[in-house]
Amino acid sequence: MQRQFLYASAISLLLTGAFFGAQAAFAQKYVQGGIEHSQKLAPSKYLPGTVWNETEKDGSKSTWIRIPEWLAGTWFADTETATLRQDLVSNRASAQTPFNFKAKSRFSYGTQRDGRGGVWHYLKLPYTSATDFPEFVEYHQVLSKDFTNQSEQAVSFKSMVAAARVQRASKEIVEAFQQESVTNYEPVQEDVIKMVASTRRYDVSGKPQMQADNEARIHRVGKFTPIAKEGDVDMQKSLYDFLRSRKMEYLIPVELKASPKALK
């Protein structure tokens, strides 16, 4: 499972915060590991007034990424620090940052090891999550998640999400938006990593609307353990097939090279 940003909380804090009139310097300063937010996105495929229908099957574009050893394991945080809340339409930023807020988050990185001991993480793409509200269901479909290994001590994820609020009975979309999240991790000490995250919200036409930046110290609560299956996908076989397709057979564990029939 990858970390999912609690966007509703961030937007609520943004809307209720006090704003000052000076232009925010964020547009010039905020670059996550060399990856900037997009100035504009393509129009969303989910539009208000249309019927909700997932166009892509979950997992149809899944892939594997190799991650550093220090990122592997299960992580937990219950508090984050808001460092920026900005309305990108009026270009006003909250005068109340920084401030701490409760945001419980538990997530894991690492799925299998290769033949040389490296840790690989399975990225299921796309995938859809649903949150129930009294009047509607809010769907978030993660369309892409790009991984960048900045250095031995820093990694970045950049994800794109299409979101829609849908009426329960009719499945009609009553509101839709998009969001782009950039998250950096770096080790601080043993079993502790620092997270710096930024999420920008766009309207259905792709114009930026709001931005929320957070930081947190996250603690490892479980060591990395290889995962045999995720849903109906055999993780060992999936990594074996991925490495072969990328001509990286030298990373396939010796025991699998010797008995590939066991994976069929």
C-alpha distance (Angstrom), angle and dihedral (degrees) to the residues before:
residue distance angle dihedral
M1 . . .
Q2 3.80 . .
R3 3.76 124.9 .
Q4 3.80 112.7 -87.8
F5 3.79 116.3 -153.7
L6 3.81 114.0 -127.2
Y7 3.77 92.7 -128.3
A8 3.81 98.4 169.6
S9 3.81 90.2 62.1
A10 3.79 92.0 47.9
I11 3.80 93.3 49.6
S12 3.80 91.6 46.9
L13 3.79 90.0 53.0
L14 3.78 90.2 47.3
L15 3.79 94.1 51.4
T16 3.80 94.7 46.7
G17 3.83 96.6 43.3
A18 3.79 125.0 102.7
F19 3.78 115.2 -108.6
F20 3.78 132.0 -150.2
G21 3.78 124.9 -145.8
A22 3.79 101.4 -124.1
Q23 3.76 118.9 100.2
A24 3.79 112.9 -98.4
A25 3.79 116.7 -117.6
F26 3.76 91.5 -144.8
A27 3.78 97.9 104.0
Q28 3.79 89.4 62.5
K29 3.80 100.5 37.4
Y30 3.78 108.7 38.0
V31 3.77 110.7 91.8
Q32 3.80 118.2 144.3
G33 3.77 109.5 -148.0
G34 3.80 90.5 -35.2
I35 3.83 92.9 -49.4
E36 3.80 113.8 116.5
H37 3.78 126.9 -161.7
S38 3.79 115.8 -100.8
Q39 3.79 114.3 -99.8
K40 3.80 90.1 -145.4
L41 3.80 137.0 3.4
A42 3.78 132.6 -148.6
P43 3.83 113.3 -95.6
S44 3.79 114.9 -79.5
K45 3.79 118.7 -101.5
Y46 3.82 88.6 -137.4
L47 3.80 112.8 73.3
P48 3.84 131.0 -178.4
G49 3.79 112.0 -101.2
T50 3.79 94.1 30.8
V51 3.80 126.9 100.7
W52 3.81 119.4 -97.3
N53 3.80 110.1 -111.4
E54 3.78 124.2 157.4
T55 3.78 105.8 -129.1
E56 3.80 97.4 -165.7
K57 3.77 129.7 48.8
D58 3.79 115.0 -117.5
G59 3.79 110.4 -100.2
S60 3.80 96.5 15.7
K61 3.84 92.6 123.8
S62 3.80 99.8 35.4
T63 3.79 121.1 149.2
W64 3.81 143.5 169.7
I65 3.82 130.4 -109.2
R66 3.79 129.3 -171.3
I67 3.80 112.4 -127.3
P68 3.82 132.4 -167.9
E69 3.79 118.3 -96.9
W70 3.82 92.4 -115.7
L71 3.82 91.1 62.4
A72 3.81 95.7 50.9
G73 3.80 117.2 103.7
T74 3.80 140.5 45.7
W75 3.80 118.5 -51.1
F76 3.80 135.2 -163.4
A77 3.80 137.0 -169.2
D78 3.79 131.0 167.2
T79 3.82 101.3 -179.0
E80 3.79 133.3 48.5
T81 3.79 133.5 -177.9
A82 3.79 119.2 -127.9
T83 3.79 108.2 -139.6
L84 3.81 98.6 172.7
R85 3.81 139.0 14.3
Q86 3.78 111.8 179.8
D87 3.80 135.6 176.3
L88 3.80 101.8 -146.2
V89 3.81 94.2 -166.5
S90 3.81 95.0 60.3
N91 3.84 92.3 23.8
R92 3.80 90.6 -129.7
A93 3.78 123.6 140.7
S94 3.78 130.5 -157.1
A95 3.79 115.4 -94.3
Q96 3.80 90.6 -153.6
T97 3.81 99.8 72.3
P98 2.92 135.0 143.9
F99 3.81 101.1 52.6
N100 3.80 135.9 139.7
F101 3.80 124.6 -118.2
K102 3.79 137.0 177.9
A103 3.81 114.5 -101.2
K104 3.78 117.1 154.8
S105 3.77 112.8 -152.7
R106 3.81 129.9 173.3
F107 3.79 121.1 176.9
S108 3.79 142.6 150.0
Y109 3.78 136.6 -139.0
G110 3.80 124.3 -164.5
T111 3.79 130.6 55.3
Q112 3.83 110.2 176.2
R113 3.81 141.8 2.6
D114 3.78 123.4 -126.8
G115 3.80 126.4 -137.4
R116 3.80 92.6 -85.2
G117 3.80 95.4 49.2
G118 3.80 97.5 -99.1
V119 3.80 117.9 146.2
W120 3.80 119.4 -123.5
H121 3.79 127.2 -166.4
Y122 3.80 123.9 -151.1
L123 3.81 112.2 -133.6
K124 3.78 109.6 -157.2
L125 3.80 108.1 -153.4
P126 2.88 132.2 -143.8
Y127 3.79 105.1 12.9
T128 3.79 132.0 166.1
S129 3.79 130.9 -146.9
A130 3.82 126.8 -170.6
T131 3.81 130.7 -152.0
D132 3.82 119.8 -164.4
F133 3.79 120.8 -135.0
P134 3.83 126.2 175.1
E135 3.82 94.9 -104.6
F136 3.80 102.6 26.5
V137 3.80 148.7 4.3
E138 3.80 118.8 -112.3
Y139 3.80 114.9 -147.2
H140 3.80 124.1 -163.4
Q141 3.78 115.8 -167.1
V142 3.81 114.4 -167.9
L143 3.79 103.0 -147.6
S144 3.81 100.9 178.0
K145 3.81 140.2 2.5
D146 3.79 117.5 -168.7
F147 3.79 119.5 -162.5
T148 3.81 123.9 -153.4
N149 3.79 123.0 -174.4
Q150 3.80 98.5 -151.2
S151 3.80 93.9 -178.4
E152 3.79 140.3 -39.1
Q153 3.80 87.6 -73.2
A154 3.82 103.6 39.9
V155 3.80 137.5 49.1
S156 3.81 133.0 176.6
F157 3.79 135.8 -156.1
K158 3.80 123.3 -162.3
S159 3.80 116.2 -169.8
M160 3.79 135.5 -177.7
V161 3.80 121.4 -149.3
A162 3.80 132.3 -172.2
A163 3.81 112.1 -157.2
A164 3.79 132.9 -170.1
R165 3.79 136.8 178.0
V166 3.79 108.0 -142.1
Q167 3.81 132.7 -167.4
R168 3.79 109.9 -118.6
A169 3.80 100.5 -133.2
S170 3.80 104.0 34.4
K171 3.84 97.6 30.4
E172 3.79 86.6 -136.6
I173 3.80 115.5 155.0
V174 3.81 108.7 -121.5
E175 3.81 97.5 175.8
A176 3.78 135.0 9.6
F177 3.79 137.1 -177.5
Q178 3.80 141.2 160.1
Q179 3.78 132.0 -131.3
E180 3.77 137.3 -163.9
S181 3.79 119.7 -157.9
V182 3.79 128.4 -167.2
T183 3.80 117.1 -169.7
N184 3.80 127.2 -177.0
Y185 3.80 125.4 -165.4
E186 3.79 128.7 -170.3
P187 3.81 131.7 167.8
V188 3.80 117.9 -104.7
Q189 3.79 101.1 176.5
E190 3.78 136.7 -32.8
D191 3.82 109.7 -42.0
V192 3.82 92.9 -0.1
I193 3.81 127.8 97.4
K194 3.78 132.3 178.1
M195 3.79 119.4 -128.7
V196 3.80 124.2 -158.9
A197 3.80 112.2 -176.9
S198 3.78 137.2 177.0
T199 3.80 127.2 -173.3
R200 3.78 123.3 -171.1
R201 3.80 122.3 -166.5
Y202 3.82 122.6 -147.9
D203 3.80 131.5 -171.6
V204 3.81 122.6 -118.4
S205 3.81 91.3 -87.1
G206 3.81 90.7 55.6
K207 3.82 99.5 -105.9
P208 3.85 115.8 141.5
Q209 3.81 114.7 -110.5
M210 3.80 111.8 166.9
Q211 3.77 141.4 0.8
A212 3.80 133.2 -156.9
D213 3.82 125.2 -172.0
N214 3.80 124.6 -168.2
E215 3.79 139.9 176.1
A216 3.79 130.1 -160.5
R217 3.77 144.5 167.4
I218 3.78 108.8 -127.6
H219 3.79 125.4 -161.1
R220 3.79 127.6 -146.6
V221 3.80 109.6 -123.0
G222 3.80 98.0 173.3
K223 3.80 135.9 32.4
F224 3.78 120.5 -122.0
T225 3.80 114.0 -83.9
P226 3.84 121.4 179.6
I227 3.81 113.5 -109.1
A228 3.80 116.4 -134.9
K229 3.81 99.4 -163.4
E230 3.77 139.4 7.4
G231 3.76 108.9 -162.1
D232 3.79 104.8 -45.1
V233 3.82 94.5 -25.8
D234 3.81 118.2 108.7
M235 3.81 101.8 -138.3
Q236 3.80 96.4 -159.7
K237 3.79 92.5 51.8
S238 3.81 91.7 43.4
L239 3.82 92.2 54.9
Y240 3.82 90.7 43.8
D241 3.81 90.2 54.0
F242 3.81 92.0 45.0
L243 3.80 93.9 51.9
R244 3.80 91.9 47.3
S245 3.81 91.7 49.2
R246 3.82 90.0 52.4
K247 3.82 92.4 47.2
M248 3.79 90.6 -114.5
E249 3.79 97.0 129.5
Y250 3.80 89.5 139.4
L251 3.82 87.2 74.2
I252 3.81 95.5 53.0
P253 3.84 111.0 107.7
V254 3.80 112.6 -103.2
E255 3.80 93.3 -122.3
L256 3.82 90.5 57.4
K257 3.80 93.0 48.3
A258 3.78 88.5 52.7
S259 3.80 94.9 50.0
P260 3.82 110.9 22.6
K261 3.81 90.1 155.5
A262 3.79 87.8 73.9
L263 3.78 88.5 68.6
K264 3.78 97.0 53.5
